[in-house]
Amino acid sequence: MTNRLPRQHHRQPFDAAGEVAHLKADTQARRRRRRAPSRLDRHTHELLALYDAGATVAELQRWLAARRVRVHQTTVGRWLRRRGCG
C-alpha cells in the first residue's frame, strides 16, 4: 500500500472585491428598465396643465377616458409622480 498525499489544487486566491464588482454589474444589467413609452406621454402638456389647475387624479382619468385612453387611476398617479408632481 502506497502512502499518497492529497493533491493540492493550485487555485487563484479568492478575490472578494472582484466578485462583488461582477455581482453589482450583473444586478444593474438585470435591473435596467426597458419600458415602452406610456400612452399618457402623448398628453403630457394637457395632463400637467390640468393637474396644475387643480384637477385630481380621478378627474384626469376621466379626461383621458373621454379621449379613449383607458388607464387606471394608479397609472395616472404613478405617471404624475415620475414627472415630479403629486
VENSUL-V666134 format. One record per helix or strand. SS is the DSSP state (hx for helix, st for strand). FROM is the first residue (numbers start at 1). TO is the last residue. Records with the same first field share a line. If there is no record, write none. Layout:
SS->FROM-TO  FROM-TO
//
This chain:
hx->16-31  39-52  57-66  73-82
//
